[in-house]
């Protein structure tokens, strides 16, 4: 029963992703949008009302720095997490 439920959820999620309509003047975030620095100026998709795509990304990085010299007069560096960025 759990496998059938998991399979149905996955298929439902795939079908929702396939239903995204094209947007005017939109640069894709996948491989087809690489090396595209501006959207095209031609209107290839008819305007059907205001639509917005919302997405997000989050990265939390751990940093560990050390330093040394012969005079032994350096500031002690520690290890910690960097500020979150997106």
C-alpha positions in Angstrom: 0.0 0.0 0.0 2.9 2.4 0.8 4.5 1.8 -2.5 1.3 2.5 -4.4 0.8 5.7 -2.4 4.4 6.8 -3.1 4.1 6.0 -6.8 0.8 8.0 -7.1 2.4 11.0 -5.3 5.4 10.9 -7.7 3.2 10.7 -10.8 1.0 13.5 -9.5 4.0 15.7 -9.0 5.3 15.0 -12.5 2.0 15.8 -14.0 1.9 19.1 -12.2 5.3 20.1 -13.4 4.3 19.2 -17.0 1.4 21.7 -16.9 3.5 24.9 -16.7 2.6 27.2 -19.6 5.2 29.3 -21.3 5.7 32.9 -20.1 6.4 36.0 -22.1 10.0 37.2 -22.0 11.2 34.4 -19.7 14.7 33.0 -19.5 14.7 29.4 -18.5 16.6 28.4 -15.4 17.7 25.1 -16.9 20.3 24.2 -19.6 18.3 25.9 -22.4 18.8 29.3 -20.5 22.6 29.0 -20.3 24.5 31.9 -22.0 21.3 33.9 -22.4 21.9 37.2 -20.8 18.7 39.0 -21.9 15.3 37.7 -22.8 14.4 37.9 -26.5 12.6 41.1 -27.6 10.2 39.2 -29.9 6.8 38.4 -28.5 6.5 34.6 -29.1 3.8 33.9 -26.5 0.4 35.5 -26.5 -0.5 37.5 -23.3 -3.1 35.6 -21.3 -3.0 37.6 -18.1 -0.5 38.1 -15.3 1.4 34.9 -14.3 4.3 34.6 -11.8 6.6 31.7 -11.2 8.0 31.4 -7.7 11.1 29.4 -6.9 13.8 29.3 -4.3 17.3 28.1 -3.6 19.2 28.0 -0.3 22.8 27.2 0.6 24.4 26.9 4.0 28.2 26.5 3.9 30.7 25.5 6.6 34.1 27.2 6.5 37.3 26.2 8.3 40.3 28.5 7.9 43.8 28.2 9.3 46.9 30.4 9.0 50.4 30.4 10.3 53.7 32.2 10.0 57.1 32.2 11.7 56.5 35.3 13.9 53.3 33.7 15.3 51.5 37.0 15.4 48.4 36.2 13.4 44.8 36.5 14.5 43.2 33.2 15.5 40.7 32.1 12.9 37.9 29.7 13.8 35.4 27.4 12.1 31.8 28.4 11.6 28.9 28.5 9.2 28.8 31.4 6.6 25.7 33.5 6.4 23.0 31.8 4.4 22.8 32.9 0.8 20.5 32.2 -2.2 
